[in-house]
Amino acid sequence: MAKTNRTAVVVAVMMANFLAAIDVSIVGTAMPTIIGTLGGLPLMSWVFSAFLLASTVTVPIYGKLSDLYGRKIIFMFSSVVLIIGSVLCGIAESMVQLIIYRTIQGLGAGGIMAVAQTILGDIFSAEERGKIQGWFSGVWGVSAVVGPLLGGLMVSYLDWPWVFYINVPIALAAILILAFALHEDLERKKHKIDYVGSITLTVSMTALLFALLTGGNQYEWFSPQILGLIVVAVLVFVWFLFNERRVTEPMLPLDLFRSPLIAVASIANFLLGAVLVGITSYMPSYAQGVLGGTATAAGLLITPISIGWPIASIIGGPRMIKWGYRRTAMIGGALVGISSLLLIFVTPAVGYWYVMPVLLVLGMGMGLTTLAFLVSVQATVPWNRRGIATASLQFIRSLGSSVGVAVMGAVMNARILDLLRGDPDIQAPLEATNNLLDPEKRALLEPSIVDRLSEAFASGLHYAFLLVAVFGIGALVVTLYYPRDKTSALKS
């Protein structure tokens, strides 16, 4: 069998993963122009939500399929789907069409996110994985900085469809490189695909995520629509669990989570996902709504996370075997816990310069913990389970992000309503608070109303940051239960 060109494979995987990582930031920059062309402002959030739903729920399915049929074919298929979705997005003529095509694009991105890190886990030894996965993590940091800049340039000098068309040549190049560079020694046998498991997990998670994304926005949390979605999610998930226990080749082998290492990594990843989305969702609102800063200032405020993450991954990756997985994870967990706790003291008086160093430390903690969890889990399982094990970690972190942002949003909104309810000058507190985020609308408000809205908004965000601290400390506590013996993890 031909030998795999590892350098070429790394280049191809990083190129494709860059597309998945850059999506939200590059499309977000172009959204005002897209809305100006297509209309549909009330549907704007679904341009992002559709992509998130499709990419999240399919990650474990792609991971399992890569265990059955090989990483190469699944990665290439996912890249083709991403290309098709991207081209369709570029020619969309309405916001509804764009949302449908974004769903297709998300289906492709889900496969790339599921399989990319697994490929690297396959072609590098346990000692090498730390270093290479560290560089791989750096792609996410770079994308956060490059995305808005690239999106702005494309909208200014080309046109908004190019924020989608840019995916085509990069994904095609990744497919061609991988086709010739990656060679897998697969055991050819007939597999029984767990169709029931795939469908029930997809339906359950779609219902749950849909409830979390629309609860408190389109519908009240205790409305029949949200409660109905949650009931469907729970009942179908119970069906999924029952199915996974009886099939010969389950889509998600439940016995994976009997491993203390995988169980700890999964729970901690869930909590870390909540921490990350809490910061990236609500810290920009603090900059604009409380401090009165611009959108640029809001983006710069969370940039330290994107700097600290890859720095810690690149430094810690090559040293992880020497330090040990547990020590690496605990160092990262301590950094996340301490920095998230410090966010409790964020007030309008501290400004930007208190927040940015704290977020730099938090980014470094995220880089170390996620790297330690990923590499150790990949080293613990055999090849035919590495895909689903890797995908499960990513899926659980995305699930934690969705649950975290929903809980924080509900608590923040409740606090704002509690403080502003009964104010004769403010009839719709949440809508009025939203005006703080728009410089033009903010300028039209009376200074006394701005002060009251800002004070309530700051208090609501304080409660959200309290929850970030709870999740961050929780992740640290869970990491303390990380298995001490790392030598058994190096057997693969």
C-alpha positions as CSV (number, residue, x, y, z in Angstrom):
1,M,0.0,0.0,0.0
2,A,1.2,3.5,-0.8
3,K,2.6,5.6,2.0
4,T,0.6,8.5,3.4
5,N,2.2,11.9,2.8
6,R,1.6,13.3,6.3
7,T,2.6,16.9,5.5
8,A,0.2,17.1,2.6
9,V,-2.6,15.5,4.7
10,V,-2.1,18.1,7.4
11,V,-2.2,20.9,4.9
12,A,-5.5,19.6,3.4
13,V,-7.1,19.0,6.7
14,M,-6.2,22.4,8.0
15,M,-7.5,24.1,4.8
16,A,-10.9,22.4,5.1
17,N,-11.1,23.0,8.9
18,F,-10.3,26.7,8.3
19,L,-13.5,26.9,6.2
20,A,-15.6,25.5,9.0
21,A,-13.9,27.6,11.7
22,I,-14.1,30.9,9.8
23,D,-17.8,30.6,8.7
24,V,-19.6,32.5,11.5
25,S,-17.2,35.4,11.6
26,I,-16.9,35.9,7.9
27,V,-20.7,35.6,7.2
28,G,-21.5,37.8,10.2
29,T,-19.4,40.6,8.7
30,A,-21.4,40.4,5.4
31,M,-24.8,40.1,7.0
32,P,-25.8,43.8,6.9
33,T,-25.1,43.8,3.1
34,I,-26.9,40.5,2.6
35,I,-30.0,41.8,4.4
36,G,-29.8,45.0,2.4
37,T,-29.9,42.9,-0.8
38,L,-32.3,40.0,0.2
39,G,-34.3,41.6,3.0
40,G,-35.7,39.4,5.7
41,L,-34.3,41.1,8.8
42,P,-36.5,39.0,11.2
43,L,-35.0,35.8,9.8
44,M,-31.4,37.0,10.2
45,S,-30.6,34.8,13.2
46,W,-31.6,31.7,11.3
47,V,-28.8,32.2,8.8
48,F,-26.5,31.3,11.7
49,S,-28.8,28.9,13.5
50,A,-29.5,26.7,10.5
51,F,-25.8,26.2,10.0
52,L,-25.3,25.5,13.7
53,L,-28.1,23.0,13.9
54,A,-27.0,21.1,10.8
55,S,-23.3,21.0,11.7
56,T,-23.9,20.0,15.3
57,V,-26.4,17.2,15.0
58,T,-24.5,15.5,12.2
59,V,-21.1,15.4,13.9
60,P,-21.5,12.1,15.8
61,I,-23.1,10.5,12.7
62,Y,-20.1,11.4,10.5
63,G,-17.8,10.3,13.2
64,K,-19.4,6.8,13.3
65,L,-19.5,6.6,9.5
66,S,-15.8,7.3,9.4
67,D,-15.1,4.4,11.7
68,L,-17.1,2.1,9.4
69,Y,-16.0,3.3,6.0
70,G,-12.8,5.3,6.5
71,R,-11.9,8.9,7.1
72,K,-11.0,9.7,3.6
73,I,-14.3,9.0,1.8
74,I,-16.4,10.7,4.6
75,F,-14.1,13.8,4.6
76,M,-14.2,14.1,0.9
77,F,-18.0,13.6,0.8
78,S,-18.5,16.3,3.5
79,S,-16.3,18.7,1.5
80,V,-18.4,18.2,-1.6
81,V,-21.6,18.9,0.3
82,L,-19.9,22.1,1.7
83,I,-19.1,23.2,-1.8
84,I,-22.6,22.6,-3.1
85,G,-24.1,24.4,-0.1
86,S,-21.7,27.3,-0.6
87,V,-22.5,27.8,-4.3
88,L,-26.2,27.7,-3.5
89,C,-25.8,30.3,-0.8
90,G,-24.0,32.6,-3.3
91,I,-26.9,32.4,-5.7
92,A,-29.7,32.7,-3.1
93,E,-32.5,35.1,-4.1
94,S,-34.3,35.4,-0.8
95,M,-33.6,35.0,2.9
96,V,-35.6,31.8,3.0
97,Q,-33.5,30.3,0.2
98,L,-30.3,31.3,2.0
99,I,-31.4,29.6,5.2
100,I,-32.2,26.4,3.4
101,Y,-28.8,26.5,1.6
102,R,-27.0,27.3,4.8
103,T,-28.5,24.1,6.2
104,I,-26.9,22.2,3.4
105,Q,-23.6,24.0,4.0
106,G,-23.8,23.0,7.7
107,L,-24.3,19.4,6.8
108,G,-20.9,19.5,5.0
109,A,-19.2,21.4,7.8
110,G,-20.4,18.9,10.3
111,G,-18.5,16.1,8.5
112,I,-15.3,18.2,8.3
113,M,-15.4,19.0,12.0
114,A,-16.0,15.4,12.9
115,V,-13.4,13.8,10.8
116,A,-10.5,16.3,10.5
117,Q,-9.1,15.8,14.0
118,T,-9.6,12.1,13.7
119,I,-7.4,11.9,10.6
120,L,-4.6,13.6,12.4
121,G,-5.1,11.2,15.3
122,D,-4.7,8.3,12.9
123,I,-1.5,9.3,11.1
124,F,0.4,10.5,14.1
125,S,1.6,8.6,17.2
126,A,0.5,9.5,20.7
127,E,3.7,11.4,21.3
128,E,3.3,13.4,18.1
129,R,-0.5,14.2,18.4
130,G,0.0,16.8,21.1
131,K,2.2,19.0,18.8
132,I,0.2,18.6,15.7
133,Q,-3.2,19.0,17.4
134,G,-1.7,22.2,19.0
135,W,-1.0,23.7,15.6
136,F,-4.5,22.5,14.5
137,S,-6.1,24.4,17.3
138,G,-4.3,27.4,16.2
139,V,-6.4,27.4,13.0
140,W,-9.5,28.4,15.2
141,G,-7.6,31.3,16.7
142,V,-6.4,32.6,13.3
143,S,-9.9,32.2,11.8
144,A,-11.4,34.4,14.6
145,V,-9.0,37.3,13.7
146,V,-8.9,36.8,9.9
147,G,-12.6,36.1,9.4
148,P,-14.0,39.6,10.0
149,L,-11.2,41.2,8.0
150,L,-11.6,38.9,5.1
151,G,-15.4,39.3,5.1
152,G,-15.1,43.1,5.1
153,L,-12.6,43.1,2.2
154,M,-14.8,40.8,0.1
155,V,-18.0,42.8,0.7
156,S,-16.1,46.1,-0.1
157,Y,-14.2,45.0,-3.2
158,L,-16.2,42.1,-4.6
159,D,-19.7,41.3,-3.4
160,W,-21.4,39.4,-0.6
161,P,-21.7,36.0,-2.5
162,W,-17.9,35.8,-2.3
163,V,-18.0,35.1,1.4
164,F,-19.5,31.8,0.3
165,Y,-17.7,31.3,-3.0
166,I,-14.3,31.5,-1.2
167,N,-15.1,28.0,0.1
168,V,-15.1,26.4,-3.3
169,P,-11.4,26.6,-4.4
170,I,-10.1,25.9,-0.9
171,A,-12.4,22.8,-0.4
172,L,-11.6,21.5,-3.9
173,A,-7.9,21.8,-3.2
174,A,-8.3,20.0,0.1
175,I,-10.2,17.2,-1.7
176,L,-7.6,16.7,-4.4
177,I,-4.7,16.8,-1.9
178,L,-6.3,14.3,0.4
179,A,-7.3,12.0,-2.5
180,F,-3.6,11.5,-3.4
181,A,-1.9,12.0,0.0
182,L,-4.0,9.9,2.4
183,H,-3.9,6.1,2.2
184,E,-5.9,3.9,4.6
185,D,-5.6,0.2,5.2
186,L,-9.3,-0.6,5.7
187,E,-10.8,-4.0,6.6
188,R,-13.4,-4.6,3.9
189,K,-16.5,-6.1,5.4
190,K,-20.2,-5.5,5.4
191,H,-21.5,-3.2,8.1
192,K,-24.9,-2.8,9.6
193,I,-25.7,0.9,9.7
194,D,-27.6,2.0,12.7
195,Y,-30.3,3.9,10.8
196,V,-32.7,4.1,13.8
197,G,-29.9,5.4,16.1
198,S,-28.9,8.0,13.5
199,I,-32.5,9.2,13.0
200,T,-33.5,9.3,16.6
201,L,-30.4,11.2,17.7
202,T,-30.8,13.7,14.9
203,V,-34.5,14.2,15.7
204,S,-33.9,14.5,19.5
205,M,-31.0,16.9,19.2
206,T,-32.7,19.0,16.5
207,A,-35.8,19.4,18.8
208,L,-33.6,20.3,21.8
209,L,-31.4,22.8,19.9
210,F,-34.5,24.3,18.2
211,A,-36.1,24.8,21.6
212,L,-32.9,26.4,23.0
213,L,-32.4,28.7,20.0
214,T,-36.0,29.9,19.9
215,G,-36.9,29.9,23.6
216,G,-37.1,33.4,25.0
217,N,-37.0,34.8,21.5
218,Q,-39.7,33.7,19.1
219,Y,-41.6,31.8,21.9
220,E,-41.8,32.1,25.7
221,W,-39.9,29.4,27.6
222,F,-43.1,27.9,29.0
223,S,-45.1,28.2,25.8
224,P,-46.7,25.0,24.3
225,Q,-44.2,25.2,21.4
226,I,-41.0,25.1,23.6
227,L,-42.4,22.6,26.1
228,G,-43.6,20.4,23.2
229,L,-40.1,20.4,21.6
230,I,-38.5,19.5,24.9
231,V,-40.9,16.6,25.4
232,V,-40.1,15.3,21.9
233,A,-36.4,15.7,22.6
234,V,-36.6,13.7,25.8
235,L,-38.9,10.9,24.5
236,V,-36.9,10.4,21.3
237,F,-33.6,10.4,23.2
238,V,-34.9,7.7,25.4
239,W,-35.8,5.7,22.3
240,F,-32.3,6.4,21.0
241,L,-30.7,5.0,24.3
242,F,-32.9,1.9,24.2
243,N,-31.9,1.3,20.5
244,E,-28.2,1.8,21.2
245,R,-28.2,-0.9,23.9
246,R,-29.6,-3.6,21.5
247,V,-28.0,-3.1,18.1
248,T,-24.7,-4.8,17.1
249,E,-23.1,-1.7,15.7
250,P,-24.5,1.2,17.6
251,M,-24.2,4.7,16.1
252,L,-22.9,5.9,19.5
253,P,-21.5,3.1,21.6
254,L,-22.6,3.9,25.1
255,D,-19.9,1.8,26.7
256,L,-17.4,4.5,25.6
257,F,-18.6,6.5,28.5
258,R,-17.7,3.8,31.0
259,S,-14.1,4.9,30.6
260,P,-13.4,7.4,33.5
261,L,-11.2,9.3,31.1
262,I,-13.8,9.7,28.4
263,A,-16.6,10.4,31.0
264,V,-14.5,13.2,32.7
265,A,-13.5,14.7,29.3
266,S,-17.1,14.7,28.1
267,I,-18.6,16.4,31.2
268,A,-15.8,18.9,31.3
269,N,-16.1,19.6,27.6
270,F,-19.9,20.3,28.1
271,L,-19.1,22.9,30.8
272,L,-16.2,24.4,28.8
273,G,-18.6,24.9,25.9
274,A,-21.0,26.8,28.1
275,V,-18.1,29.0,29.4
276,L,-16.9,29.8,25.9
277,V,-20.3,30.7,24.4
278,G,-21.1,32.8,27.5
279,I,-18.0,34.9,27.0
280,T,-18.2,35.2,23.2
281,S,-22.0,36.0,23.3
282,Y,-22.3,38.4,26.2
283,M,-18.9,40.1,26.5
284,P,-19.4,42.1,23.2
285,S,-22.8,43.1,24.6
286,Y,-21.0,44.4,27.7
287,A,-18.7,46.5,25.5
288,Q,-21.5,48.0,23.4
289,G,-24.5,48.1,25.7
290,V,-22.9,49.0,29.0
291,L,-19.6,50.8,28.0
292,G,-21.1,52.3,24.9
293,G,-18.3,51.1,22.7
294,T,-18.4,50.4,19.0
295,A,-18.8,47.0,17.3
296,T,-15.1,47.1,16.5
297,A,-14.3,47.6,20.2
298,A,-16.6,44.7,21.1
299,G,-14.7,42.4,18.7
300,L,-11.4,43.5,20.0
301,L,-12.5,42.8,23.6
302,I,-12.8,39.1,23.0
303,T,-9.8,38.8,20.7
304,P,-7.4,37.8,23.6
305,I,-9.3,34.4,23.7
306,S,-8.3,33.8,20.1
307,I,-4.7,34.7,20.9
308,G,-4.3,32.8,24.2
309,W,-5.9,29.6,22.8
310,P,-3.4,28.8,20.0
311,I,-0.5,30.0,22.0
312,A,-1.2,27.6,24.8
313,S,-2.0,24.8,22.4
314,I,1.3,25.3,20.5
315,I,3.4,25.5,23.6
316,G,1.6,22.8,25.5
317,G,1.2,20.3,22.7
318,P,4.8,19.2,22.4
319,R,5.2,19.1,26.2
320,M,2.0,17.2,26.9
321,I,3.5,13.8,27.1
322,K,6.2,15.0,29.5
323,W,3.7,16.8,31.7
324,G,1.1,14.1,31.4
325,Y,-2.5,14.4,30.2
326,R,-3.9,14.9,33.7
327,R,-1.5,17.7,34.7
328,T,-2.0,19.5,31.4
329,A,-5.8,19.3,31.8
330,M,-5.6,20.5,35.4
331,I,-3.4,23.5,34.5
332,G,-5.9,24.4,31.8
333,G,-8.8,23.8,34.1
334,A,-7.3,26.0,36.8
335,L,-6.7,28.8,34.3
336,V,-10.3,28.6,33.1
337,G,-11.7,28.4,36.6
338,I,-9.7,31.3,38.0
339,S,-10.3,33.6,35.0
340,S,-14.0,32.8,34.9
341,L,-14.2,33.6,38.6
342,L,-12.5,37.0,38.0
343,L,-15.3,37.9,35.5
344,I,-17.7,38.2,38.4
345,F,-15.9,41.5,39.2
346,V,-16.5,43.0,35.8
347,T,-18.3,46.3,36.2
348,P,-18.6,49.5,34.1
349,A,-15.9,51.0,36.3
350,V,-13.2,48.4,35.3
351,G,-13.4,49.1,31.5
352,Y,-11.6,47.1,28.9
353,W,-8.1,46.7,30.5
354,Y,-9.3,44.5,33.3
355,V,-11.3,42.2,31.0
356,M,-8.7,41.6,28.2
357,P,-5.9,40.1,30.3
358,V,-8.5,37.9,32.0
359,L,-9.8,36.6,28.7
360,L,-6.2,36.0,27.5
361,V,-5.8,33.6,30.5
362,L,-9.1,32.0,29.8
363,G,-8.1,31.4,26.2
364,M,-4.9,29.7,27.3
365,G,-6.9,27.5,29.7
366,M,-9.3,26.5,27.0
367,G,-6.4,25.7,24.7
368,L,-4.7,23.4,27.2
369,T,-7.9,21.6,28.4
370,T,-9.4,20.9,25.1
371,L,-6.1,19.7,23.7
372,A,-5.4,17.3,26.6
373,F,-9.0,15.9,26.4
374,L,-8.8,15.4,22.7
375,V,-5.4,13.7,22.5
376,S,-5.9,11.5,25.5
377,V,-9.3,10.3,24.3
378,Q,-7.9,9.5,20.8
379,A,-5.1,7.6,22.4
380,T,-7.4,5.6,24.6
381,V,-9.6,4.1,22.0
382,P,-8.8,1.8,19.0
383,W,-8.9,2.9,15.4
384,N,-12.5,1.7,14.8
385,R,-13.8,3.9,17.6
386,R,-11.5,6.9,17.2
387,G,-13.9,8.7,14.9
388,I,-17.0,8.5,17.1
389,A,-14.9,9.2,20.2
390,T,-13.5,12.4,18.7
391,A,-16.8,13.5,17.3
392,S,-18.6,12.9,20.6
393,L,-16.3,15.4,22.3
394,Q,-17.0,18.0,19.7
395,F,-20.7,17.3,19.8
396,I,-20.9,17.5,23.6
397,R,-19.1,20.8,23.6
398,S,-21.5,22.2,21.1
399,L,-24.4,20.9,23.1
400,G,-22.9,22.6,26.2
401,S,-22.7,25.9,24.2
402,S,-26.3,25.7,23.3
403,V,-27.5,24.9,26.8
404,G,-25.2,27.5,28.3
405,V,-26.3,30.4,26.1
406,A,-30.0,29.5,26.6
407,V,-29.7,29.4,30.4
408,M,-27.6,32.6,30.6
409,G,-29.9,34.4,28.3
410,A,-33.0,33.4,30.3
411,V,-31.3,34.5,33.6
412,M,-30.1,37.8,32.1
413,N,-33.5,38.7,30.6
414,A,-35.3,37.9,33.9
415,R,-33.0,40.2,35.8
416,I,-33.5,43.0,33.3
417,L,-37.3,42.6,33.5
418,D,-37.2,42.5,37.3
419,L,-35.3,45.8,37.5
420,L,-37.2,47.7,34.7
421,R,-40.7,46.4,35.3
422,G,-42.9,49.3,36.4
423,D,-40.7,52.0,35.0
424,P,-43.2,54.5,33.4
425,D,-40.7,55.6,30.8
426,I,-39.8,52.1,29.6
427,Q,-42.7,50.2,28.2
428,A,-40.9,47.2,26.7
429,P,-37.7,46.6,28.8
430,L,-36.0,44.0,26.6
431,E,-36.7,45.8,23.3
432,A,-35.5,49.1,24.9
433,T,-32.4,47.4,26.2
434,N,-31.6,46.2,22.7
435,N,-31.5,49.8,21.6
436,L,-28.3,50.2,23.6
437,L,-26.5,48.0,21.1
438,D,-27.4,50.2,18.1
439,P,-25.4,53.5,18.2
440,E,-28.0,55.4,16.2
441,K,-30.9,54.3,18.4
442,R,-28.9,54.8,21.5
443,A,-28.3,58.4,20.5
444,L,-32.0,59.1,20.3
445,L,-32.7,58.0,23.9
446,E,-32.8,60.5,26.7
447,P,-29.6,60.3,28.9
448,S,-31.6,59.4,32.0
449,I,-33.2,56.4,30.2
450,V,-29.8,55.4,28.8
451,D,-28.5,55.4,32.4
452,R,-31.3,53.2,33.7
453,L,-31.2,50.8,30.8
454,S,-27.4,50.5,31.1
455,E,-27.6,49.9,34.8
456,A,-30.2,47.1,34.3
457,F,-28.2,45.6,31.4
458,A,-25.0,45.6,33.5
459,S,-26.9,43.8,36.3
460,G,-28.3,41.3,33.9
461,L,-24.9,40.6,32.4
462,H,-23.4,40.3,35.9
463,Y,-25.8,37.4,36.5
464,A,-24.7,35.8,33.2
465,F,-21.1,36.1,34.2
466,L,-21.9,34.5,37.5
467,L,-23.2,31.5,35.6
468,V,-20.0,31.6,33.5
469,A,-18.0,31.3,36.8
470,V,-20.2,28.4,37.9
471,F,-19.6,26.5,34.7
472,G,-15.8,27.4,34.8
473,I,-15.4,26.2,38.4
474,G,-17.5,23.2,37.6
475,A,-15.1,22.3,34.8
476,L,-12.1,22.6,37.1
477,V,-13.8,20.4,39.7
478,V,-14.6,17.7,37.1
479,T,-11.0,17.8,35.8
480,L,-9.8,16.9,39.3
481,Y,-11.3,13.5,38.7
482,Y,-9.2,12.9,35.6
483,P,-7.5,9.5,35.8
484,R,-3.9,9.7,37.1
485,D,-2.5,6.8,35.0
486,K,-1.6,8.1,31.6
487,T,0.6,5.3,30.5
488,S,-2.3,3.1,29.4
489,A,-3.4,5.8,27.1
490,L,-0.2,5.6,25.1
491,K,-0.8,2.0,24.0
492,S,-2.2,3.1,20.6
